[in-house]
Amino acid sequence: MRTTRPFAEAAVIGGATLSSLHLCWIVLVASGWAQPFMDFIFRLHMLSSPFQVQPFSAGLALALVAITFLFGALYGLIFQAARQSLASKD
């Protein structure tokens, strides 16, 4: 049984995790529920929202998912390298 994940697997897990959160945001924007949701979250924190959600754009949505996947993959690689480094000291 292996104790650590391969770097590619860690990158995919990190990328999928971060981009899936942004995919949920894209669904909220496309469905028209993003502004009420954001206003609700700000009200829970006793703040007034200075932001206004813009109309849905498929190109921007695709870019958001792609960029967040890349950043998540990078973090997955960094955490995997740290994990392997710490595991090798045992």
Secondary structure, 3 states (H helix, E strand, C coil): CCCCCCHHHHHHHHHHHHHHHHHHHHHHHHHCCHHHHHHHHHHHCCCCCCCCCCCCCHHHHHHHHHHHHHHHHHHHHHHHHHHHHHHCCC
